[in-house]
């Protein structure tokens, strides 16, 4: 697992290669195996592989989502905030777990933050996605994970560049 984490980088450039159905099934299993607080599982997942929808989702916020138009898959991660007070954390866990599984099966990925982001001064990114994908009103949209075969290579961050000053032992 540590080797996957060492190699994982945010990938924003993808080839046109379609993700094989068996890999899509592995990604579905990964999100559904994601732990949640008290086993409530407030999350819901929308797998988007339609190129036109991906292009429209890429426009859901002015910055930081444009690369989604070239991804083979976007996973929209939502949750029912009425089911759990820690739905954000549960969705975040699912988001990173699917990225790690993607890495393990040869795919690149990148997190796109949606919660608390705006489409423009009158509309949230969440509302944009809600309208585009018919997301029910009771669900909140946390993130979109862009996935595909990498069209860029990024070197792992060297161990000596890690911010060890962020780690304390026994007290602050």
N, C-alpha and C positions, 0 to 999 in steps of 0.2 A: 504494500500500500504506500509506503513512504516513497518508493521509486516513482509511482504514478503522481504523487503530489509534487515531487521534485520536477517532473517533466511538464506538469500541467501549466499551461499559459492561456491567457485569453486570446482566442483566435477570432479574427474579424474578416479574414479572407478565405473564401471557400472555392473549391472546384465545382463544376457542374454535375459531378457524379451523384446519382441518387443513392440514398441510404437503403440498403437491402432490407426486405421485410423482416428477416430474422433478427437483424440488429434493432429495428424499430420495436419488436417484441421484447427484446432485452431491456430497452429503455423504458418501456411501459412497466415491466416487472420491477425495474429499479425504483421508479417513483412510487409504485404501490407498496413496495417494501420499506419505504421511508418511515422512520419512527416519528411518532407525534406524542405530544404531552398527553398522558393518561390514556393513550390508545384511542383518542377521539377521532383521529383522521379527518380533520375539517377540510382538507385540501381536495381540489378537483383539478384535472389536467385536460387541456385541449391541445392535441397534437395537430399541427398545421403543416401540411406538405404541399399545399396548393400554391404554386408560384405567384399567382396574382394576389392571393391573400397575404403571402409573405411580403410582397411589395407594399401593400397597403399597411400592414402592421409596422413595416420599417418607417412609416411616416407618423407613427403614433406619438412621437415626441420629437422636438426639433433637433436634439443632439443625442448621440449615443445609441441610435437604433438603426441607422441607415444600412449597415452591413447585413441586416436581416434579409434584405431583398435578394442577396446572393446565397443565403444558406439553403440547405436542402430541407431543413426541418426547423420549426419553432415550436417550443413547448410553452404554452401559456399556463402559468401556475397561479391558481385561484384558491380561495377558501371562503367558507361560510364563517364570518366573524362572530355570529351568534352562537356557534357551536363551541368555540374555544377562545379564551382570553389571550392565548399565545399563538394565534393563527399565523402571525408574521414569522415567528420563530419556526413553526412547523413547515411553512412554505419555504423558508430559507434553507432548512435542512434538506428538503426534497430537491431544491434547486442545485445545491452543491453536490449532493449525492449523484444526481443524474449527470452532472458534469464529470465526476470522477469515473462513473461507469462508461460514459462516452469515451473518455481518454483510454480506458482499458480495452475498448474494442476498436481503437484506431480512428476515432472521430475527434475533431476539434470542437470547442464550444466557447460561448461567451454569454455572461449574464447581462440582461438588459433590465435595469430597474424601472418599474412602472409605478408602484405605490408612491404617492406624494410627488409625482411628476406631472407636468402640464403639457398639453398639446399646443395650446395658445393661452392668451390671457382670459379666455372665457370657458375653456373646456379642458378637463383633465385628460391625461393619457389613458387612464382607466376608462373614462367614458367613451373615448374614441374606440378602444378595444371592445368594450361592452357592446357598442352599436354594431361594430363590424362583425363580431362573432356571436351575437345574440346571447351574451352572457347574462344569466338571470340576475335580477336586481339584488338579491340577497348575497351574492358572491362578490368578494373583493379580489382585485388582480394585484398580485405581488410582483411578479417578474415574468419575463420571457427568456427562455434559454435558446439561443441560436446554436444550431448544430450542423455539421457537415464535414466533408473531407477537406483537410487543410490545404490551402493554396499559399500558405506562408509557413516558414519555419522560424521558431523563436527558441533561442537558447534558454535553458533553465537558469534561474537566478542563482548565481554562485553562493555557496554556503557562507562565505565571508561577507557577502552583501546583505545577509539577513540582519534584521534590527534586534539584536540580542539585548539591547538596552530596554526593550519593551517587556522583558521577562524579569520577574522578581521571585525570590525564593523566601518563603515563610512570611514575609510582610512587604509592604511597599517601601 
